[in-house]
Amino acid sequence: MRRFFARLAISIALILIALVAVLIAVGYFVFALYLWLTNYFVPPAAAVVAGVIILVVAALLALIARAFMHGSKRRGKDYASMSAAETAAELGSLFGDKVQGFANMSRGTSLLTALVAGFAVGVSPKLRAILWRVLKKLT
């Protein structure tokens, strides 16, 4: 029994160390994103854009976690026999269903988010150019 608690304590300590390392790495990535954005925006605007990007990523991760926690309506599918493209398409479909459900539940927030995103792209020619380059690379 004593050995079990020793292993448990070591495991918890290692998980905490890994968590602290991940948090430090995320901090560095956010700071790097801010520094990169200062090439395109004034520093206060770069900080706001970096913060918005981090919040969007956090919201997407929360939606994905929520989707996994609630399970899938399509439990009858055999994901092991699917190809990578079919699995990606299924995942995209599930994510799209969740985002659409969230948008339908909170129409005001969805409208405000779309309005702010449209305003940001409309105001900043540099942001439009960045998005255009990203879209060109994806297609």
Sequence and secondary structure as in RCSB ss.txt:
>XXXX:A:sequence
MRRFFARLAISIALILIALVAVLIAVGYFVFALYLWLTNYFVPPAAAVVAGVIILVVAALLALIARAFMHGSKRR
GKDYASMSAAETAAELGSLFGDKVQGFANMSRGTSLLTALVAGFAVGVSPKLRAILWRVLKKLT
>XXXX:A:secstr
 HHHHHHHHHHHHHHHHHHHHHHHHHHHHHHHHHHHHTTTS HHHHHHHHHHHHHHHHHHHHHHHHHHHH  S T
T  GGGS HHHHHHHHHHHHHHHHHHHHHH HHHHHHHHHHHHHHHHH HHHHHHHHHHHHHH 
